Amino acid sequence: MENWQAILSVITFIGVIILVMTEWVHLTIAALLGALLLVFTNVMTLEQAVGYIGNSHGTLGLFFGVMVLVRAFEPTKIFEYLATQIVILAKGQGKRLLLGIVAIVTPICAVLPNATTVMLLAPLIPPMAQEVGINFVPLLILMVFIANSAGLLTLVGDPATFIVGDAVNISFTDYLLKLSLGGVIAVLTVIVTLPFLFRKIWNTKLDNLEELPHPQINHPRALSVGAVIVLFVLVFFVIGESLPVPISPAAVALLGAALALLLSHHSKIDSVNNILRDVDWSTLIFFMSIFVLIGGLEKTGVINGLSGVLAAILGKNIILGSLVLLFFVGLLSSVVPNIPLVVGMVPLLKQYLVTVGLAPPEVLAQDFQGQFPPEVLPLFYAMMFGATLGGNGTLVGASSNIVAAGISEQHGKRISFKTFLHYGIPVMLLQLVTSAFYVLVRFLL
């Protein structure tokens, strides 16, 4: 490792985060410039940079596929129609609207990745808010909070949770028995804050529901075929990886997108060029650039070096280590997207366990399928909670946050870093405290 390369990687990464936080430049431009700086200063070659993006092909393929799928059905007016029905069911009351978002998003995020859920449901929010006469930005932020929190209900609800769970070979059933209650507590924590953080919407009431617009669904025949495509995608999201020949969620999403494009072209409800032009390329490029920036920290040995710091600070104290890790990863996850964060943190934590003698060297192997010593598992559980819930803190903390920001921008309103912070910091701190209490009581005392 060249010292100057490690220093440059750290400075570049911190510089990008500062640019995003201060909003001096658009977050996509900041991340892209940072990634290209590492290439132009030869911290990594262009081939290596593309390799780090390629390592995250699953995340990028999933996002692109769902974006195309959602955009392909916009001409049918299905999102406006569903939004009106939700407002009618809520009887025009803001509090019921907020609780309705919680009720809809929570079960879906138990079986689908949270960013995917946000991509599927977020297009309902702007027309729904318009009908009630409220700002849709707080509703999108609430959807993100619930999506991230409910991602802890099952092993597959959040990509960060899955990455950590897969690293310690925890089964779907074991996760339900040991950790799902923590996800329930995280969702309840958000519900408790609704009357305070979303006070204006909570107290809103639409007196005359008859005045609501009643959009008509266009192209019903094409939409009925589209419903079959969406059902196919959702089913294979859930069962695809457990089939004899596994199918990844990314492959399912891309196939669904291709079928939706075929349907749009054949039924002439929209052109392929229009659909692809409206894909949120800004969000996709942001993620690619962040994966390169994290790759720079990994390649120059910065992440490895941090494992030695962990060993020096924590020693063999599992209780202290779990609590420190939960809050450290939580706070770090508020400024670093949680998927690349846990990708970097998992090997760091494994190396720490081997360094202090709490786990055998075999656990460092990529194909390790054995069991970790039970006494060290709370460290990984703490990382799951910290990475997932810390993502609620700022605009760049989780992939679903970035997705929501992109959708908001497409509908004419930008979610500023400061606006998200106003809602995110109280929710994140409350959730980190309650989850620390849960990990302490459930696993350490």
Wavefront OBJ file of the C-alpha trace (Angstrom):
o trace
v 0.000 0.000 0.000
v 1.265 3.410 -0.950
v 0.616 5.810 1.927
v -0.221 8.700 -0.381
v -2.844 6.586 -2.136
v -4.544 5.685 1.153
v -4.512 9.336 2.260
v -5.910 10.476 -1.097
v -8.682 7.833 -0.943
v -9.742 9.002 2.531
v -9.571 12.716 1.603
v -11.550 12.106 -1.599
v -14.218 10.111 0.210
v -14.598 12.702 2.982
v -14.595 15.493 0.376
v -17.462 13.868 -1.530
v -19.507 13.465 1.674
v -18.919 17.147 2.562
v -20.006 18.247 -0.934
v -23.177 16.152 -0.628
v -23.954 17.458 2.875
v -23.392 21.119 1.988
v -25.162 20.714 -1.384
v -22.520 22.823 -3.140
v -22.887 20.477 -6.098
v -25.425 17.784 -7.001
v -24.695 14.532 -5.136
v -24.256 12.563 -8.389
v -21.684 15.046 -9.733
v -19.788 14.996 -6.396
v -19.598 11.196 -6.311
v -18.683 10.888 -10.010
v -15.887 13.475 -9.729
v -14.544 11.692 -6.635
v -14.502 8.313 -8.381
v -12.795 9.746 -11.471
v -10.184 11.504 -9.308
v -9.094 8.090 -7.972
v -8.745 6.827 -11.554
v -6.872 9.874 -12.861
v -4.404 9.824 -9.924
v -3.827 6.082 -10.548
v -5.075 5.014 -7.107
v -6.863 2.442 -9.241
v -7.015 1.744 -12.955
v -10.199 2.246 -14.949
v -10.414 -1.548 -15.274
v -10.276 -1.930 -11.478
v -12.901 0.798 -11.028
v -15.236 -0.979 -13.450
v -14.478 -4.194 -11.525
v -15.715 -2.656 -8.267
v -18.881 -1.541 -10.063
v -19.201 -5.056 -11.492
v -18.985 -6.573 -8.005
v -22.221 -4.703 -7.252
v -23.962 -5.722 -10.474
v -26.820 -7.290 -8.480
v -27.794 -4.010 -6.820
v -27.488 -1.981 -10.037
v -29.352 -4.541 -12.151
v -32.183 -4.696 -9.610
v -32.542 -0.907 -9.500
v -32.460 -0.479 -13.285
v -34.969 -3.278 -13.879
v -37.522 -1.973 -11.372
v -37.108 1.625 -12.611
v -37.964 0.540 -16.179
v -40.846 -1.638 -14.937
v -42.451 1.211 -12.978
v -41.939 3.795 -15.737
v -43.418 1.505 -18.421
v -46.850 1.560 -16.745
v -47.082 5.316 -16.096
v -49.214 5.995 -19.232
v -51.966 3.713 -17.840
v -52.600 6.201 -14.964
v -52.606 3.267 -12.516
v -50.551 5.194 -9.943
v -52.947 8.162 -9.907
v -55.938 5.800 -9.633
v -54.466 3.857 -6.694
v -53.455 7.096 -4.962
v -57.051 8.355 -5.099
v -58.349 5.071 -3.657
v -55.900 5.303 -0.743
v -57.042 8.871 0.051
v -60.682 7.727 -0.023
v -59.899 4.775 2.292
v -58.127 7.175 4.661
v -61.277 9.351 4.550
v -59.088 12.366 3.775
v -57.509 12.347 7.240
v -53.762 13.005 7.470
v -53.235 10.677 10.438
v -54.889 7.786 8.583
v -52.792 8.565 5.523
v -49.568 8.365 7.561
v -50.636 5.143 9.284
v -51.783 3.782 5.909
v -48.291 4.262 4.469
v -46.897 2.350 7.467
v -49.459 -0.448 7.007
v -48.793 -0.816 3.263
v -44.992 -0.580 3.283
v -44.233 -2.735 6.358
v -45.422 -6.172 5.118
v -44.055 -5.623 1.611
v -40.593 -4.764 2.966
v -40.593 -8.002 4.913
v -40.313 -9.942 1.638
v -38.894 -7.440 -0.866
v -35.683 -5.363 -0.648
v -36.610 -1.953 0.768
v -35.244 0.095 -2.141
v -37.324 -2.053 -4.509
v -40.435 -1.379 -2.418
v -39.775 2.363 -2.506
v -39.369 2.228 -6.296
v -42.689 0.392 -6.643
v -44.742 2.483 -4.189
v -43.191 5.977 -4.227
v -44.916 6.978 -7.511
v -48.230 6.801 -5.569
v -47.163 9.490 -3.100
v -47.045 12.739 -5.176
v -50.571 12.389 -6.655
v -51.922 11.273 -3.273
v -50.421 14.302 -1.506
v -51.694 16.626 -4.229
v -55.267 15.415 -3.692
v -55.096 16.098 0.049
v -53.284 19.407 -0.541
v -50.076 18.610 1.354
v -46.351 18.510 0.553
v -45.376 15.029 -0.691
v -41.728 15.264 0.481
v -42.452 14.357 4.170
v -44.581 11.413 2.984
v -41.701 10.104 0.849
v -39.344 10.494 3.817
v -41.776 8.547 6.038
v -41.955 5.793 3.413
v -38.148 5.581 3.482
v -38.071 5.363 7.298
v -40.596 2.517 7.315
v -38.934 0.724 4.390
v -35.517 0.818 6.090
v -36.934 -0.176 9.495
v -39.189 -2.959 8.173
v -36.177 -4.283 6.272
v -35.099 -5.755 9.625
v -38.211 -7.957 9.872
v -36.687 -10.720 7.716
v -33.274 -11.691 6.368
v -34.168 -10.535 2.836
v -35.826 -7.198 3.721
v -32.663 -5.101 3.465
v -29.592 -5.819 1.297
v -27.275 -4.728 4.138
v -28.964 -7.176 6.543
v -28.695 -9.965 3.991
v -24.981 -9.304 3.373
v -24.184 -9.532 7.108
v -26.486 -12.534 7.650
v -24.939 -14.358 4.703
v -21.439 -13.674 6.100
v -22.264 -15.560 9.339
v -24.413 -18.209 7.596
v -27.607 -17.404 9.517
v -30.736 -19.120 8.138
v -34.024 -17.398 7.307
v -35.743 -19.181 10.216
v -32.997 -18.399 12.730
v -33.242 -14.759 11.757
v -37.011 -14.742 12.383
v -36.569 -16.288 15.831
v -33.674 -14.104 16.963
v -33.902 -10.737 15.235
v -37.348 -10.029 13.768
v -38.600 -8.563 17.053
v -35.913 -5.898 16.676
v -37.476 -4.941 13.324
v -40.921 -4.677 14.964
v -39.472 -2.356 17.627
v -37.827 -0.221 14.911
v -41.160 0.238 13.072
v -43.014 1.023 16.329
v -40.391 3.671 17.126
v -41.234 5.489 13.877
v -44.992 5.234 14.569
v -44.519 6.876 17.983
v -42.860 9.907 16.323
v -45.637 10.506 13.744
v -47.778 13.029 15.726
v -44.650 15.074 16.523
v -42.393 14.930 13.454
v -45.280 14.981 10.947
v -47.586 17.187 13.024
v -48.927 19.288 10.149
v -49.921 16.264 8.059
v -51.202 14.381 11.140
v -53.717 17.185 11.783
v -54.765 17.667 8.126
v -58.316 16.739 7.178
v -59.996 16.889 3.765
v -63.655 17.754 4.380
v -65.162 17.092 0.977
v -63.995 13.849 -0.635
v -66.415 14.410 -3.525
v -64.090 17.122 -4.824
v -61.280 14.627 -5.371
v -60.304 14.048 -9.010
v -61.241 10.570 -10.200
v -58.625 9.559 -12.775
v -59.622 6.881 -15.268
v -57.318 3.971 -16.041
v -55.973 4.078 -19.600
v -55.121 1.025 -21.728
v -56.861 -1.539 -19.443
v -55.935 -4.522 -21.649
v -52.239 -3.636 -21.590
v -52.460 -3.050 -17.834
v -53.976 -6.494 -17.222
v -51.032 -8.094 -19.062
v -48.720 -5.801 -17.099
v -50.250 -7.050 -13.836
v -49.251 -10.592 -14.817
v -45.678 -9.399 -15.476
v -45.509 -7.623 -12.093
v -46.934 -10.711 -10.322
v -44.309 -12.876 -12.053
v -41.546 -10.511 -10.884
v -42.804 -10.389 -7.274
v -43.160 -14.188 -7.019
v -39.662 -14.805 -8.359
v -38.207 -12.103 -6.098
v -39.368 -14.286 -3.203
v -38.654 -17.810 -4.515
v -36.039 -17.227 -7.237
v -32.891 -17.829 -5.187
v -34.277 -21.005 -3.578
v -34.977 -22.765 -6.920
v -32.798 -25.731 -8.061
v -31.284 -23.330 -10.588
v -31.165 -20.063 -8.591
v -32.384 -16.857 -10.251
v -31.104 -13.622 -8.683
v -33.488 -10.711 -7.957
v -31.492 -8.605 -10.438
v -32.076 -11.124 -13.243
v -35.794 -11.262 -12.398
v -36.077 -7.441 -12.418
v -34.246 -7.172 -15.758
v -36.469 -9.839 -17.354
v -39.549 -8.030 -16.008
v -38.222 -4.769 -17.476
v -37.657 -6.395 -20.883
v -41.193 -7.829 -20.889
v -42.633 -4.430 -19.883
v -40.734 -2.753 -22.737
v -42.051 -5.400 -25.145
v -45.615 -4.800 -23.909
v -45.297 -0.999 -24.200
v -43.868 -1.255 -27.716
v -46.362 -3.851 -28.939
v -49.430 -2.104 -27.452
v -48.108 1.331 -28.503
v -48.824 2.894 -25.074
v -45.335 4.435 -25.077
v -42.059 4.233 -26.978
v -38.966 2.416 -25.776
v -36.941 5.639 -26.198
v -39.300 7.601 -23.919
v -39.209 4.950 -21.195
v -35.408 4.594 -21.191
v -34.942 8.383 -21.319
v -36.964 8.734 -18.098
v -34.970 6.135 -16.124
v -33.330 7.755 -13.078
v -29.784 7.599 -14.451
v -28.631 10.098 -11.817
v -29.296 7.606 -8.995
v -27.627 4.733 -10.864
v -24.481 6.781 -11.587
v -24.347 7.904 -7.936
v -24.297 4.283 -6.758
v -21.652 3.269 -9.307
v -19.431 6.132 -8.159
v -19.901 5.309 -4.450
v -18.911 1.669 -5.092
v -15.690 2.930 -6.708
v -14.965 5.261 -3.753
v -15.450 2.397 -1.261
v -13.281 0.238 -3.520
v -10.520 2.847 -3.224
v -10.621 2.586 0.580
v -10.477 -1.202 0.348
v -7.701 -1.365 -2.266
v -5.402 1.038 -0.400
v -5.760 -0.911 2.870
v -7.707 1.730 4.804
v -10.503 -0.713 5.717
v -7.992 -3.395 6.744
v -6.123 -0.912 8.911
v -9.311 -0.094 10.811
v -9.552 -3.701 12.061
v -6.342 -3.166 14.051
v -7.850 -0.029 15.595
v -10.953 -2.032 16.595
v -8.794 -4.701 18.217
v -6.847 -2.084 20.215
v -9.990 -0.306 21.461
v -12.336 -3.234 22.166
v -10.052 -6.113 23.090
v -12.238 -9.170 23.802
v -15.151 -7.338 25.430
v -18.194 -8.538 23.449
v -20.748 -6.386 25.324
v -18.743 -3.179 24.848
v -17.865 -4.215 21.292
v -21.498 -4.815 20.306
v -22.717 -1.488 21.670
v -19.784 0.482 20.226
v -20.204 -1.251 16.875
v -23.951 -0.570 16.780
v -23.552 3.161 17.351
v -20.324 3.489 15.327
v -21.763 1.696 12.284
v -25.081 3.514 12.795
v -23.470 6.953 12.723
v -21.148 5.960 9.867
v -24.109 4.554 7.917
v -25.777 7.943 8.086
v -23.089 9.379 5.789
v -22.014 6.253 3.878
v -24.651 4.246 1.943
v -25.184 1.098 3.996
v -24.704 -1.486 1.225
v -21.075 -0.565 0.405
v -20.480 0.110 4.118
v -21.309 -3.438 5.231
v -19.442 -4.865 2.229
v -16.355 -3.180 3.692
v -17.172 -3.745 7.381
v -17.821 -7.511 7.267
v -14.226 -8.501 6.388
v -12.991 -5.869 8.866
v -15.018 -7.433 11.702
v -13.937 -10.969 10.760
v -10.286 -9.864 10.769
v -10.771 -8.253 14.197
v -12.206 -11.500 15.634
v -9.241 -13.487 14.313
v -6.734 -10.855 15.517
v -7.990 -10.983 19.132
v -8.437 -14.772 19.075
v -12.244 -14.907 19.281
v -12.593 -16.842 16.001
v -10.361 -19.265 14.038
v -8.549 -18.059 10.863
v -10.846 -20.289 8.742
v -13.660 -17.711 9.014
v -11.675 -15.374 6.741
v -12.140 -17.715 3.757
v -14.647 -16.466 1.154
v -16.333 -19.888 0.973
v -16.507 -20.503 4.757
v -19.779 -22.356 5.461
v -19.243 -23.293 9.109
v -20.679 -21.770 12.259
v -19.176 -18.798 14.055
v -18.666 -19.080 17.837
v -22.105 -18.160 19.320
v -20.588 -15.604 21.717
v -19.353 -13.388 18.829
v -22.643 -13.310 16.887
v -24.032 -10.273 18.809
v -21.286 -8.209 17.124
v -22.752 -9.062 13.706
v -26.327 -8.529 14.923
v -25.306 -5.097 16.219
v -23.799 -4.310 12.812
v -27.081 -5.269 11.108
v -29.110 -2.906 13.301
v -26.564 -0.098 13.080
v -26.157 -0.243 9.291
v -29.892 -0.499 8.568
v -31.236 2.036 11.075
v -28.317 4.449 10.727
v -29.389 4.744 7.094
v -32.427 6.725 8.297
v -30.196 9.567 9.487
v -29.316 11.414 6.278
v -30.206 11.578 2.604
v -27.251 9.376 1.550
v -27.544 6.808 4.348
v -29.411 4.079 2.465
v -30.182 3.093 -1.099
v -33.921 3.635 -0.585
v -33.208 7.255 0.490
v -31.374 7.956 -2.772
v -34.141 6.260 -4.771
v -36.818 8.383 -3.045
v -34.795 11.546 -3.682
v -34.564 10.668 -7.370
v -38.325 10.047 -7.625
v -39.041 13.306 -5.784
v -36.833 15.216 -8.220
v -38.645 13.626 -11.170
v -41.911 14.992 -9.715
v -40.558 18.528 -9.449
v -39.362 18.767 -5.821
v -35.866 18.204 -4.496
v -35.378 16.591 -1.086
v -32.563 18.690 0.346
v -29.969 17.222 2.695
v -31.140 19.658 5.402
v -34.827 18.717 5.035
v -34.074 14.994 5.349
v -31.812 15.700 8.336
v -34.679 17.478 10.152
v -36.707 14.251 10.144
v -33.889 11.708 10.013
v -31.683 12.550 12.997
v -34.405 12.222 15.715
v -35.689 8.962 14.191
v -32.193 7.487 13.776
v -31.064 8.326 17.331
v -34.269 6.921 18.871
v -33.970 3.735 16.817
v -30.290 3.210 17.638
v -31.059 3.549 21.373
v -34.030 1.143 21.271
v -32.146 -1.402 19.140
v -29.101 -1.200 21.453
v -31.419 -1.953 24.359
v -32.886 -4.912 22.425
v -29.464 -6.382 21.524
v -28.283 -5.901 25.128
v -31.304 -7.610 26.718
v -31.793 -10.325 24.077
v -28.198 -11.433 23.505
v -25.772 -10.007 26.046
v -27.326 -10.039 29.540
l 1 2 3 4 5 6 7 8 9 10 11 12 13 14 15 16 17 18 19 20 21 22 23 24 25 26 27 28 29 30 31 32 33 34 35 36 37 38 39 40 41 42 43 44 45 46 47 48 49 50 51 52 53 54 55 56 57 58 59 60 61 62 63 64 65 66 67 68 69 70 71 72 73 74 75 76 77 78 79 80 81 82 83 84 85 86 87 88 89 90 91 92 93 94 95 96 97 98 99 100 101 102 103 104 105 106 107 108 109 110 111 112 113 114 115 116 117 118 119 120 121 122 123 124 125 126 127 128 129 130 131 132 133 134 135 136 137 138 139 140 141 142 143 144 145 146 147 148 149 150 151 152 153 154 155 156 157 158 159 160 161 162 163 164 165 166 167 168 169 170 171 172 173 174 175 176 177 178 179 180 181 182 183 184 185 186 187 188 189 190 191 192 193 194 195 196 197 198 199 200 201 202 203 204 205 206 207 208 209 210 211 212 213 214 215 216 217 218 219 220 221 222 223 224 225 226 227 228 229 230 231 232 233 234 235 236 237 238 239 240 241 242 243 244 245 246 247 248 249 250 251 252 253 254 255 256 257 258 259 260 261 262 263 264 265 266 267 268 269 270 271 272 273 274 275 276 277 278 279 280 281 282 283 284 285 286 287 288 289 290 291 292 293 294 295 296 297 298 299 300 301 302 303 304 305 306 307 308 309 310 311 312 313 314 315 316 317 318 319 320 321 322 323 324 325 326 327 328 329 330 331 332 333 334 335 336 337 338 339 340 341 342 343 344 345 346 347 348 349 350 351 352 353 354 355 356 357 358 359 360 361 362 363 364 365 366 367 368 369 370 371 372 373 374 375 376 377 378 379 380 381 382 383 384 385 386 387 388 389 390 391 392 393 394 395 396 397 398 399 400 401 402 403 404 405 406 407 408 409 410 411 412 413 414 415 416 417 418 419 420 421 422 423 424 425 426 427 428 429 430 431 432 433 434 435 436 437 438 439 440 441 442 443 444 445
